[in-house]
Amino acid sequence: METMTTNELRAYEIGIKEANKQRTIVPACKSKAMNNLMNEICNNLLPLIKAYDEGVAYEINRQIRLEF
């Protein structure tokens, strides 16, 4: 497993928070916090989006496991 950069970690945490708050899968383009981060960084966005998606997937998986 690769280590995440600081910005990727921020994106991962945003993904977890968005999925927890919305209790559904939230695409990166619909997240204000993620849009703000992408506007701040402005280049090399693909790793940020992947980290965000991993955070969303982690939180949705966690919520599903709690339901069982």
Biopython code that builds the backbone (N, CA, C, O; Angstrom):
import numpy as np
from Bio.PDB.StructureBuilder import StructureBuilder

atoms = [
    (1, "MET", "N", (0.841, -1.175, 0.000)),
    (1, "MET", "CA", (0.000, 0.000, 0.000)),
    (1, "MET", "C", (0.887, 1.240, 0.000)),
    (1, "MET", "O", (1.853, 1.330, 0.758)),
    (2, "GLU", "N", (0.545, 2.189, -0.858)),
    (2, "GLU", "CA", (1.299, 3.426, -0.920)),
    (2, "GLU", "C", (0.856, 4.365, 0.196)),
    (2, "GLU", "O", (-0.280, 4.313, 0.667)),
    (3, "THR", "N", (1.774, 5.212, 0.598)),
    (3, "THR", "CA", (1.394, 6.214, 1.581)),
    (3, "THR", "C", (0.759, 7.399, 0.857)),
    (3, "THR", "O", (1.115, 7.708, -0.280)),
    (4, "MET", "N", (-0.168, 8.046, 1.517)),
    (4, "MET", "CA", (-0.863, 9.181, 0.924)),
    (4, "MET", "C", (-0.113, 10.469, 1.229)),
    (4, "MET", "O", (0.522, 10.613, 2.273)),
    (5, "THR", "N", (-0.205, 11.394, 0.291)),
    (5, "THR", "CA", (0.330, 12.726, 0.553)),
    (5, "THR", "C", (-0.637, 13.453, 1.489)),
    (5, "THR", "O", (-1.739, 12.975, 1.756)),
    (6, "THR", "N", (-0.215, 14.586, 1.968)),
    (6, "THR", "CA", (-1.064, 15.371, 2.877)),
    (6, "THR", "C", (-2.374, 15.756, 2.206)),
    (6, "THR", "O", (-3.438, 15.676, 2.821)),
    (7, "ASN", "N", (-2.301, 16.171, 0.959)),
    (7, "ASN", "CA", (-3.519, 16.576, 0.252)),
    (7, "ASN", "C", (-4.424, 15.386, -0.039)),
    (7, "ASN", "O", (-5.647, 15.512, 0.020)),
    (8, "GLU", "N", (-3.841, 14.238, -0.351)),
    (8, "GLU", "CA", (-4.652, 13.040, -0.560)),
    (8, "GLU", "C", (-5.330, 12.618, 0.738)),
    (8, "GLU", "O", (-6.477, 12.171, 0.722)),
    (9, "LEU", "N", (-4.638, 12.754, 1.844)),
    (9, "LEU", "CA", (-5.237, 12.437, 3.141)),
    (9, "LEU", "C", (-6.395, 13.376, 3.444)),
    (9, "LEU", "O", (-7.420, 12.951, 3.977)),
    (10, "ARG", "N", (-6.235, 14.649, 3.107)),
    (10, "ARG", "CA", (-7.335, 15.607, 3.290)),
    (10, "ARG", "C", (-8.538, 15.204, 2.449)),
    (10, "ARG", "O", (-9.673, 15.262, 2.924)),
    (11, "ALA", "N", (-8.305, 14.799, 1.217)),
    (11, "ALA", "CA", (-9.389, 14.378, 0.330)),
    (11, "ALA", "C", (-10.063, 13.112, 0.872)),
    (11, "ALA", "O", (-11.287, 12.992, 0.824)),
    (12, "TYR", "N", (-9.274, 12.180, 1.382)),
    (12, "TYR", "CA", (-9.804, 10.942, 1.978)),
    (12, "TYR", "C", (-10.718, 11.270, 3.160)),
    (12, "TYR", "O", (-11.802, 10.702, 3.289)),
    (13, "GLU", "N", (-10.279, 12.179, 4.011)),
    (13, "GLU", "CA", (-11.076, 12.570, 5.174)),
    (13, "GLU", "C", (-12.350, 13.293, 4.758)),
    (13, "GLU", "O", (-13.396, 13.115, 5.381)),
    (14, "ILE", "N", (-12.270, 14.105, 3.714)),
    (14, "ILE", "CA", (-13.467, 14.773, 3.206)),
    (14, "ILE", "C", (-14.460, 13.733, 2.701)),
    (14, "ILE", "O", (-15.662, 13.856, 2.938)),
    (15, "GLY", "N", (-13.968, 12.712, 2.007)),
    (15, "GLY", "CA", (-14.838, 11.639, 1.519)),
    (15, "GLY", "C", (-15.552, 10.918, 2.652)),
    (15, "GLY", "O", (-16.742, 10.617, 2.551)),
    (16, "ILE", "N", (-14.835, 10.644, 3.720)),
    (16, "ILE", "CA", (-15.446, 9.982, 4.879)),
    (16, "ILE", "C", (-16.515, 10.880, 5.502)),
    (16, "ILE", "O", (-17.612, 10.417, 5.813)),
    (17, "LYS", "N", (-16.200, 12.146, 5.681)),
    (17, "LYS", "CA", (-17.160, 13.083, 6.299)),
    (17, "LYS", "C", (-18.407, 13.254, 5.442)),
    (17, "LYS", "O", (-19.523, 13.265, 5.961)),
    (18, "GLU", "N", (-18.220, 13.387, 4.125)),
    (18, "GLU", "CA", (-19.377, 13.562, 3.236)),
    (18, "GLU", "C", (-20.279, 12.334, 3.257)),
    (18, "GLU", "O", (-21.499, 12.465, 3.355)),
    (19, "ALA", "N", (-19.698, 11.153, 3.166)),
    (19, "ALA", "CA", (-20.497, 9.925, 3.166)),
    (19, "ALA", "C", (-21.194, 9.735, 4.506)),
    (19, "ALA", "O", (-22.324, 9.250, 4.552)),
    (20, "ASN", "N", (-20.538, 10.109, 5.587)),
    (20, "ASN", "CA", (-21.137, 9.988, 6.908)),
    (20, "ASN", "C", (-22.297, 10.970, 7.067)),
    (20, "ASN", "O", (-23.351, 10.621, 7.598)),
    (21, "LYS", "N", (-22.090, 12.191, 6.606)),
    (21, "LYS", "CA", (-23.113, 13.225, 6.743)),
    (21, "LYS", "C", (-24.319, 12.944, 5.841)),
    (21, "LYS", "O", (-25.462, 13.051, 6.285)),
    (22, "GLN", "N", (-24.069, 12.587, 4.584)),
    (22, "GLN", "CA", (-25.149, 12.367, 3.621)),
    (22, "GLN", "C", (-25.759, 10.961, 3.723)),
    (22, "GLN", "O", (-26.887, 10.726, 3.290)),
    (23, "ARG", "N", (-24.993, 10.044, 4.301)),
    (23, "ARG", "CA", (-25.385, 8.641, 4.418)),
    (23, "ARG", "C", (-25.692, 8.021, 3.056)),
    (23, "ARG", "O", (-26.574, 7.172, 2.920)),
    (24, "THR", "N", (-24.947, 8.464, 2.066)),
    (24, "THR", "CA", (-25.062, 7.945, 0.707)),
    (24, "THR", "C", (-23.756, 8.217, -0.031)),
    (24, "THR", "O", (-22.888, 8.925, 0.480)),
    (25, "ILE", "N", (-23.615, 7.662, -1.221)),
    (25, "ILE", "CA", (-22.427, 7.913, -2.025)),
    (25, "ILE", "C", (-22.544, 9.308, -2.629)),
    (25, "ILE", "O", (-23.510, 9.614, -3.328)),
    (26, "VAL", "N", (-21.563, 10.138, -2.355)),
    (26, "VAL", "CA", (-21.556, 11.519, -2.838)),
    (26, "VAL", "C", (-20.394, 11.672, -3.816)),
    (26, "VAL", "O", (-19.238, 11.521, -3.421)),
    (27, "PRO", "N", (-20.679, 11.972, -5.092)),
    (27, "PRO", "CA", (-19.580, 12.175, -6.033)),
    (27, "PRO", "C", (-18.761, 13.412, -5.664)),
    (27, "PRO", "O", (-19.275, 14.341, -5.041)),
    (28, "ALA", "N", (-17.510, 13.414, -6.045)),
    (28, "ALA", "CA", (-16.617, 14.526, -5.703)),
    (28, "ALA", "C", (-17.129, 15.853, -6.247)),
    (28, "ALA", "O", (-16.936, 16.894, -5.619)),
    (29, "CYS", "N", (-17.775, 15.829, -7.398)),
    (29, "CYS", "CA", (-18.257, 17.081, -7.998)),
    (29, "CYS", "C", (-19.427, 17.682, -7.226)),
    (29, "CYS", "O", (-19.736, 18.858, -7.418)),
    (30, "LYS", "N", (-20.087, 16.914, -6.361)),
    (30, "LYS", "CA", (-21.229, 17.404, -5.586)),
    (30, "LYS", "C", (-20.836, 17.835, -4.172)),
    (30, "LYS", "O", (-21.686, 18.303, -3.414)),
    (31, "SER", "N", (-19.582, 17.685, -3.815)),
    (31, "SER", "CA", (-19.101, 18.021, -2.476)),
    (31, "SER", "C", (-18.456, 19.406, -2.488)),
    (31, "SER", "O", (-17.482, 19.642, -3.203)),
    (32, "LYS", "N", (-19.012, 20.317, -1.688)),
    (32, "LYS", "CA", (-18.443, 21.670, -1.618)),
    (32, "LYS", "C", (-17.030, 21.650, -1.051)),
    (32, "LYS", "O", (-16.152, 22.361, -1.541)),
    (33, "ALA", "N", (-16.811, 20.847, -0.030)),
    (33, "ALA", "CA", (-15.485, 20.772, 0.594)),
    (33, "ALA", "C", (-14.455, 20.244, -0.397)),
    (33, "ALA", "O", (-13.331, 20.742, -0.452)),
    (34, "MET", "N", (-14.837, 19.238, -1.178)),
    (34, "MET", "CA", (-13.912, 18.678, -2.163)),
    (34, "MET", "C", (-13.664, 19.669, -3.292)),
    (34, "MET", "O", (-12.536, 19.789, -3.770)),
    (35, "ASN", "N", (-14.698, 20.379, -3.722)),
    (35, "ASN", "CA", (-14.516, 21.406, -4.751)),
    (35, "ASN", "C", (-13.576, 22.501, -4.267)),
    (35, "ASN", "O", (-12.741, 22.985, -5.031)),
    (36, "ASN", "N", (-13.704, 22.891, -3.008)),
    (36, "ASN", "CA", (-12.795, 23.892, -2.453)),
    (36, "ASN", "C", (-11.356, 23.393, -2.455)),
    (36, "ASN", "O", (-10.439, 24.143, -2.787)),
    (37, "LEU", "N", (-11.155, 22.131, -2.086)),
    (37, "LEU", "CA", (-9.812, 21.553, -2.087)),
    (37, "LEU", "C", (-9.246, 21.492, -3.507)),
    (37, "LEU", "O", (-8.076, 21.807, -3.725)),
    (38, "MET", "N", (-10.078, 21.087, -4.471)),
    (38, "MET", "CA", (-9.606, 21.006, -5.855)),
    (38, "MET", "C", (-9.277, 22.392, -6.406)),
    (38, "MET", "O", (-8.324, 22.538, -7.172)),
    (39, "ASN", "N", (-10.043, 23.401, -6.033)),
    (39, "ASN", "CA", (-9.739, 24.768, -6.470)),
    (39, "ASN", "C", (-8.447, 25.269, -5.841)),
    (39, "ASN", "O", (-7.709, 26.041, -6.452)),
    (40, "GLU", "N", (-8.181, 24.827, -4.625)),
    (40, "GLU", "CA", (-6.955, 25.224, -3.925)),
    (40, "GLU", "C", (-5.720, 24.584, -4.567)),
    (40, "GLU", "O", (-4.677, 25.226, -4.687)),
    (41, "ILE", "N", (-5.841, 23.330, -4.975)),
    (41, "ILE", "CA", (-4.692, 22.594, -5.513)),
    (41, "ILE", "C", (-4.480, 22.913, -7.000)),
    (41, "ILE", "O", (-3.358, 23.216, -7.407)),
    (42, "CYS", "N", (-5.523, 22.849, -7.802)),
    (42, "CYS", "CA", (-5.547, 23.215, -9.233)),
    (42, "CYS", "C", (-4.741, 22.321, -10.170)),
    (42, "CYS", "O", (-4.883, 22.487, -11.381)),
    (43, "ASN", "N", (-3.925, 21.407, -9.722)),
    (43, "ASN", "CA", (-3.220, 20.508, -10.636)),
    (43, "ASN", "C", (-3.057, 19.145, -9.983)),
    (43, "ASN", "O", (-3.099, 19.015, -8.759)),
    (44, "ASN", "N", (-2.871, 18.131, -10.821)),
    (44, "ASN", "CA", (-2.705, 16.760, -10.347)),
    (44, "ASN", "C", (-3.899, 16.327, -9.482)),
    (44, "ASN", "O", (-3.727, 15.861, -8.356)),
    (45, "LEU", "N", (-5.106, 16.491, -10.028)),
    (45, "LEU", "CA", (-6.332, 16.247, -9.269)),
    (45, "LEU", "C", (-6.749, 14.782, -9.211)),
    (45, "LEU", "O", (-7.488, 14.393, -8.307)),
    (46, "LEU", "N", (-6.295, 13.969, -10.145)),
    (46, "LEU", "CA", (-6.723, 12.573, -10.173)),
    (46, "LEU", "C", (-6.405, 11.821, -8.875)),
    (46, "LEU", "O", (-7.274, 11.103, -8.382)),
    (47, "PRO", "N", (-5.205, 11.948, -8.298)),
    (47, "PRO", "CA", (-4.954, 11.274, -7.018)),
    (47, "PRO", "C", (-5.869, 11.773, -5.894)),
    (47, "PRO", "O", (-6.228, 11.005, -5.001)),
    (48, "LEU", "N", (-6.244, 13.050, -5.936)),
    (48, "LEU", "CA", (-7.156, 13.583, -4.924)),
    (48, "LEU", "C", (-8.547, 12.975, -5.059)),
    (48, "LEU", "O", (-9.183, 12.618, -4.067)),
    (49, "ILE", "N", (-9.005, 12.864, -6.293)),
    (49, "ILE", "CA", (-10.328, 12.289, -6.531)),
    (49, "ILE", "C", (-10.345, 10.814, -6.146)),
    (49, "ILE", "O", (-11.323, 10.333, -5.575)),
    (50, "LYS", "N", (-9.278, 10.104, -6.452)),
    (50, "LYS", "CA", (-9.183, 8.688, -6.057)),
    (50, "LYS", "C", (-9.186, 8.544, -4.540)),
    (50, "LYS", "O", (-9.842, 7.650, -4.005)),
    (51, "ALA", "N", (-8.462, 9.413, -3.842)),
    (51, "ALA", "CA", (-8.428, 9.356, -2.381)),
    (51, "ALA", "C", (-9.804, 9.688, -1.808)),
    (51, "ALA", "O", (-10.238, 9.063, -0.841)),
    (52, "TYR", "N", (-10.486, 10.655, -2.390)),
    (52, "TYR", "CA", (-11.840, 11.002, -1.954)),
    (52, "TYR", "C", (-12.768, 9.796, -2.117)),
    (52, "TYR", "O", (-13.527, 9.454, -1.210)),
    (53, "ASP", "N", (-12.692, 9.159, -3.294)),
    (53, "ASP", "CA", (-13.534, 7.982, -3.555)),
    (53, "ASP", "C", (-13.233, 6.846, -2.578)),
    (53, "ASP", "O", (-14.145, 6.142, -2.145)),
    (54, "GLU", "N", (-11.969, 6.669, -2.233)),
    (54, "GLU", "CA", (-11.609, 5.644, -1.247)),
    (54, "GLU", "C", (-12.220, 5.964, 0.117)),
    (54, "GLU", "O", (-12.680, 5.063, 0.818)),
    (55, "GLY", "N", (-12.226, 7.227, 0.489)),
    (55, "GLY", "CA", (-12.833, 7.633, 1.756)),
    (55, "GLY", "C", (-14.327, 7.378, 1.767)),
    (55, "GLY", "O", (-14.868, 6.887, 2.758)),
    (56, "VAL", "N", (-15.003, 7.708, 0.668)),
    (56, "VAL", "CA", (-16.442, 7.458, 0.558)),
    (56, "VAL", "C", (-16.712, 5.952, 0.644)),
    (56, "VAL", "O", (-17.610, 5.518, 1.366)),
    (57, "ALA", "N", (-15.936, 5.164, -0.092)),
    (57, "ALA", "CA", (-16.131, 3.713, -0.084)),
    (57, "ALA", "C", (-15.905, 3.131, 1.308)),
    (57, "ALA", "O", (-16.646, 2.249, 1.743)),
    (58, "TYR", "N", (-14.886, 3.620, 2.002)),
    (58, "TYR", "CA", (-14.613, 3.140, 3.355)),
    (58, "TYR", "C", (-15.811, 3.406, 4.266)),
    (58, "TYR", "O", (-16.249, 2.517, 4.996)),
    (59, "GLU", "N", (-16.338, 4.630, 4.220)),
    (59, "GLU", "CA", (-17.435, 4.994, 5.125)),
    (59, "GLU", "C", (-18.716, 4.252, 4.780)),
    (59, "GLU", "O", (-19.421, 3.801, 5.683)),
    (60, "ILE", "N", (-19.034, 4.115, 3.506)),
    (60, "ILE", "CA", (-20.235, 3.375, 3.114)),
    (60, "ILE", "C", (-20.104, 1.908, 3.547)),
    (60, "ILE", "O", (-21.061, 1.325, 4.056)),
    (61, "ASN", "N", (-18.933, 1.318, 3.347)),
    (61, "ASN", "CA", (-18.688, -0.059, 3.779)),
    (61, "ASN", "C", (-18.863, -0.182, 5.291)),
    (61, "ASN", "O", (-19.468, -1.142, 5.768)),
    (62, "ARG", "N", (-18.340, 0.779, 6.041)),
    (62, "ARG", "CA", (-18.464, 0.751, 7.494)),
    (62, "ARG", "C", (-19.935, 0.839, 7.925)),
    (62, "ARG", "O", (-20.369, 0.125, 8.828)),
    (63, "GLN", "N", (-20.687, 1.719, 7.270)),
    (63, "GLN", "CA", (-22.104, 1.868, 7.611)),
    (63, "GLN", "C", (-22.889, 0.595, 7.302)),
    (63, "GLN", "O", (-23.765, 0.203, 8.073)),
    (64, "ILE", "N", (-22.581, -0.045, 6.186)),
    (64, "ILE", "CA", (-23.273, -1.274, 5.818)),
    (64, "ILE", "C", (-22.969, -2.375, 6.829)),
    (64, "ILE", "O", (-23.866, -3.120, 7.223)),
    (65, "ARG", "N", (-21.716, -2.482, 7.248)),
    (65, "ARG", "CA", (-21.366, -3.509, 8.232)),
    (65, "ARG", "C", (-22.060, -3.280, 9.566)),
    (65, "ARG", "O", (-22.409, -4.238, 10.255)),
    (66, "LEU", "N", (-22.262, -2.026, 9.935)),
    (66, "LEU", "CA", (-22.967, -1.727, 11.189)),
    (66, "LEU", "C", (-24.432, -2.126, 11.121)),
    (66, "LEU", "O", (-25.026, -2.481, 12.140)),
    (67, "GLU", "N", (-25.020, -2.071, 9.934)),
    (67, "GLU", "CA", (-26.428, -2.439, 9.753)),
    (67, "GLU", "C", (-26.642, -3.929, 9.981)),
    (67, "GLU", "O", (-27.702, -4.336, 10.457)),
    (68, "PHE", "N", (-25.641, -4.752, 9.646)),
    (68, "PHE", "CA", (-25.790, -6.199, 9.824)),
    (68, "PHE", "C", (-25.510, -6.510, 11.245)),
    (68, "PHE", "O", (-25.572, -7.672, 11.647)),
]
sb = StructureBuilder()
sb.init_structure("model")
sb.init_model(0)
sb.init_chain("A")
sb.init_seg("    ")
for serial, (resi, resn, name, xyz) in enumerate(atoms, 1):
    if name == "N":
        sb.init_residue(resn, " ", resi, " ")
    sb.init_atom(name, np.array(xyz, "f"), 0.0, 1.0, " ", f" {name:<3s}", serial, name[0])
structure = sb.get_structure()
